[in-house]
């Protein structure tokens, strides 16, 4: 179900490249966010172990609180509603999220990110003010877009295997995809440096979102 875009080109560019020009594949750069970056502590010759699932659930709950939206894990969705969130967070940029809501065969999308006044973030009491901006339908159409998601492990639940280890990437972020379908909440998350098959699928989804909605989450 198409909705009017109120996200301007200037805002899209700012959210992707706050401190200077960059290409569409560059990671966004801003001052350090208030949400602390997850810091795994166990290491070996192959790199750091991934963040435990329960720990990441708590981290994502913190993202939702900062962005002013309900924590999807505990949200009570209406009957027949499914929600998918694609987060990019925990690096040098403030968290931002694409929200996809499917209800009785209809779908809508929005972009949750700090408000921008021309090229600067809007702050209140020292914290960025977040906006939930409606987006147009994907360029390829909802049916084609959801088929793409299903081919990449996001159907009635998220069926992507987590990395057992990852190699740290300086200032790297985490890509988190979470989904709630009825009472079932599923989630997958990957560091920017992931090399796994399913990790690459997740980042392909992030890049496809940029192509479909003209919103750059900052996936490498």
PyMOL commands that set and color helices and strands:
alter all, ss='L'
color gray80, all
select helices_A, chain A and resi 9-16+53-67+72-74+142-151+197-213
alter helices_A, ss='H'
color red, helices_A
select strands_A, chain A and resi 43-44+47-49+81-89+96-103+106-114+116-117+120-121+123-124+127-128+130-135+165-166+174-181+184-191
alter strands_A, ss='S'
color yellow, strands_A
deselect
rebuild
show_as cartoon
